[in-house]
Amino acid sequence: MNNFDWTKFTRRIAVKANLEDIYHAWTKADELEKWFLSIANFYDEANVLISKSTPVRKGCKYEWNWYLYDGTESGSIVEANGVDHLKFTFAGECLVDIRLTIQEEHTIVELTQDNIPTDELSKQNIRLGCDAGWSFFLVNLKSYYEGGHDLRNKNSNFKGMVNS
């Protein structure tokens, strides 16, 4: 694995949905809770909670929770152009860059996570773990916005599943 890049990865998926809906899927707390998170909260620059139906903007902070996962992820929105691009901090100082484009009748979602540390724990938990997590959640984004099916496991009797 000499040429393996431990510092970043990119995943892409085509979703048959309009670009505005997919942009809001990433930038509105109430939409994130439909396919990605159990609880999504965004705060403005004054640390005031933003309405769940209001899109985030650059400078906002977030706190996110998942089903069956103890712990809260917090970070900040680095870029949000209101149309087709979002960038936020994640897993410490990593950056997640979401770019949306139209191709035929689909919105192409391209997710890149970079700035991943190269210590052994980060290689395992961030590089490999986040790659697996984002891969599932991108499929769930597609499932939800194309057919209304949320594939997440929310049952604590079934921990450790690929959809947990």
N, C-alpha and C positions, 0 to 999 in steps of 0.2 A: 504494500500500500504506500509505496514511496511517493507516488504522484497524487495521492488522495488529498483533496483540499479540506482540511479540518476547520478552516476559518469562515466558510460560507457555504450555502446551498441555495438552489432555486428550484421551485416547483411551479408548474403551470397547469391550469385546467380550463376547459371551455364550458361555459354555463349558458344554456339557452334561456337567457333573460336579458332585459334591457340594462344598459350600463348604469343608469341612474339608480335602479333598484339594487344593483350589486354594490355600487359605491355606498349607498345607505346601509347595506348589510354590514359594512365595515365601520361606519362612522356614527351610527345611531345606537344607543344602548339597547333600546327595545328590539331592534333588529338583530344585534349580536346575540341576544338571549334566545333567539329562535333557532339558531344553528350552531352556536359556538360556546356560549357561557351560561352558567346558571344565574350569575349576577354580574351586570356591567354597570359601573358608575364612572361618569366623567365629571371633572371639576374644572371650572374656568381658572383664569390666572389669579383671581382673588380667593381661590379654594372654595367657591360656592358650587354646590351640586347643580349640574345642568339637567334640564328635563330629558327624560329618556327618549323623547321623540325629536330632539334637536341634534343636528349633526355637529360633531366636534370640529375644532379648528386648531391651527398651530398654537402651541403654548398650553393647551389643556393637559391635565393630568388624568390618569385613570387608575381604577382599582377593579380587578377582574377576579372572579371565582368560577370554578368548574364544578360540575357534578362529580361526586365521589373523589374529590381531590382536596386534601387539607392544605390550606395556605392561600394567600392572596398575592396575585401578581400586580405590581404597581409600576407605572412608568409615565412617560410623557409623549405627547404628539409633537413630532419634529416638523412634519409637513402635512398639510391637508389643503388641496387646492379647490375643493368643492365639486370636482368633476370626475377625475380619473386617477388621482395619485394620493397616497397616504403613506406616511413613514412614522414609525414609533419605536421607542426604546422597548426592549423586551429581554427577559432573562438577564438582568443586570445591565451591562453596557452594550448588549447586542442591539442591532438595528434591524427592524423588519420593514421592508419596502414593498408596498402593494401598488402595482401598476395595472390599469385596466385598459383594454383596447377592444375594438369591435372587429370581428371577422365573420363574414357572412351573417347569420342570424344569432351569433353567439357573442358573449362578453368573455374575453380571455382574461383570466386572473393570473398574474404572474407575481409570485411571492418570493422575495429573496431575503434571507436572514444572513447577516454578516457581522463582522467584528466579534466573532466567537473566539474566546480564549483557547489556547492550545494545551492547557494542563490536562492531565488524564481524566479528571472528574468532569471538566467541561466538554471534552471530546465525547464522553459517554452520555452525560445528561443533557447537554445543550445540542451539540452537533447531531448526534444520533437520535436522542430523545425528541428534540423539537422537530427534526425532519419527519420522524414517524407521526408525531402529533399533528403537525401541519398537513401532512398527506391525508390523514383521516378527515380532519376538519374541512379541507378543501372538497373532498368527496361529499361530506355532509352538506356543505354550502350548495353544491350542485343538486343534491337530492332534494333539499328543502325548497330551493327556488325553482326547480323544474317540476317537482311533483308534490311538494308539501309534506314529504316524509322526513322526519327527524330521526336519524340513525343512532343518536347518542344513547348509551346505556345510563339510566338514571336509578337503577335498582341496586342498592348496596349489597344485596345477596350475590351479585355477580361482579365482584371487583376483579380488576386485572384483565379485562376483556380488551380487544382491539378498539372497541368503541366506548371505552371508559376514559 
